[in-house]
Amino acid sequence: MAIIFSGFTAYLFYVSSFASYVYALVVLGFSSLLSEAGRTGFLKQHFSQQQFLIIRCVENITVALPFIVGLIIYQEWLLALGILIISAALSYTSIERNLNIVIPTPFYKYPFEFTIGFRKNYPVIILAGFLMVMAVLYDNANLGLFAVALVLLVCMMFYMQSEPVYLVWIHALSPPQFLLNKVSLALLYATLLCLPFATVILIFFMSHAGYLAMIFLLGILYLATAVLGKYAFFPAPMNVPQGLLMAFSFSFPPMLLFLLPYFYRRSVRQLKPVLQ
Amino acid sequence: MMHIEHLSKSYGAHIVLRDISLDFEKGKVYGIVGENGSGKTTLFKCIIGIEPFHGHIRSDYADLKDHIGYLPTDPYFFSKITGREYLRLLANARGVVENDVDTKNIFDLPLDQYASNYSTGMKKKLAMTAILIQQNDIYILDEPYNGVDIHSNMIITEIIDRLRNLQKTIIISSHIFSTLKETCDQIHVLDQGQITRSVGVQN
């Protein structure tokens, strides 16, 4: 993880002079995830107010710490200090919850992974949009392609959480139909989410259309793998060996040729007792 | 309509349900009453097919599971999903096209708020509304009256009566006998995993 993070940092600071702001947005996104109502409610029930605030503060600063170190290495002292203060401050409040806002989503018609995932990860999508604007302003096609990859990566994250058996049982579908339904919906919604980004690349960086197609194709293959991976060990969540297999496939994409059918067969087997 | 024959369930050496045989007919309301831990929820999970068991369940339907609406004791809701989206999720799952959920909002729930922020009673009412929208033939309601206010209790009783008139089969559980007396045609007492008594209430 440390190597991936260092590589991501080096790449980001290499391709954009706005990398430090990207960092700040990512930290805010993570802090927003940690202040999710369910988990803060659980913490409040089990700890005193003082303990709750300390736990949340430690959580936020722990998440922000690698980013702060990255900013210090790149001599962004003020921003590093700013992120530290904001992270600590955010542990005391959740803007979204306090205002009782329901984040609008284009994925409301067929809930639930994209509906929930979009609402939980919208700061990262905004960040991708910001990167795309920067890519156009500074004529940096690589940054634009990175934004597309980031969106597809976020879509994969939507499928990391396993649902209770009941929410699978309710479907009047056989396991292959259920999986086909899930995968096709994921691909459709991911395509919709990527469409504005892809359009910008095709307008401003037409010469990079080939790279865009390659990133998109790989992205949807990884997304399909993530969907099938979610059910491969159902009802248990994704385990460590499975996570390692997925992680390894990122550095060696041909692994997908093995992973996709393997996860599919396992998913059908795991879903059979629930759906039939 | 649905027949349970010699159903037994155990977790390792611990036997939860012993040799249960029950018949459920169309247009009837059945109660399963038993103290906490008597095996009511496990029996329901076996019937709907999410718990493996020994024995047989026979019915008129080849795909029984797809005709059952199940109300869990403690319905689970993900954060960041609204009441409206939850109803849509359950309708979609059964292939029911439902474009106007507002007219089906019998409990006047705030459908555009996150369901995870609802109170316990509101969550139960939302889950109940969802299985009604699915238009099932068999309704299995695990402790439907628990955590729900008196007015909603009356609405639930009225819904059950209407479902009975529509020739649906309804199975309700409770740990209090008197709760089911008003509603059920027959009540089975479940004690330590066994049906110890069956009472035909309205006969």
HADDOCK unambig.tbl for C-alpha pairs under 7 A between the chains (distance, minus, plus):
assign (segid A and resid 38 and name CA) (segid B and resid 79 and name CA) 6.66 0.50 0.50
assign (segid A and resid 102 and name CA) (segid B and resid 113 and name CA) 6.62 0.50 0.50
assign (segid A and resid 108 and name CA) (segid B and resid 85 and name CA) 6.44 0.50 0.50
assign (segid A and resid 110 and name CA) (segid B and resid 89 and name CA) 6.56 0.50 0.50
assign (segid A and resid 111 and name CA) (segid B and resid 85 and name CA) 6.25 0.50 0.50
assign (segid A and resid 111 and name CA) (segid B and resid 89 and name CA) 5.56 0.50 0.50
assign (segid A and resid 112 and name CA) (segid B and resid 89 and name CA) 6.99 0.50 0.50
assign (segid A and resid 116 and name CA) (segid B and resid 80 and name CA) 5.34 0.50 0.50
assign (segid A and resid 116 and name CA) (segid B and resid 81 and name CA) 6.12 0.50 0.50
assign (segid A and resid 119 and name CA) (segid B and resid 80 and name CA) 6.50 0.50 0.50
assign (segid A and resid 170 and name CA) (segid B and resid 90 and name CA) 6.90 0.50 0.50
assign (segid A and resid 170 and name CA) (segid B and resid 93 and name CA) 6.03 0.50 0.50
assign (segid A and resid 171 and name CA) (segid B and resid 93 and name CA) 4.37 0.50 0.50
assign (segid A and resid 171 and name CA) (segid B and resid 94 and name CA) 5.69 0.50 0.50
assign (segid A and resid 172 and name CA) (segid B and resid 66 and name CA) 5.31 0.50 0.50
assign (segid A and resid 172 and name CA) (segid B and resid 93 and name CA) 6.27 0.50 0.50
assign (segid A and resid 172 and name CA) (segid B and resid 94 and name CA) 5.25 0.50 0.50
assign (segid A and resid 274 and name CA) (segid B and resid 49 and name CA) 6.67 0.50 0.50
assign (segid A and resid 274 and name CA) (segid B and resid 50 and name CA) 5.52 0.50 0.50
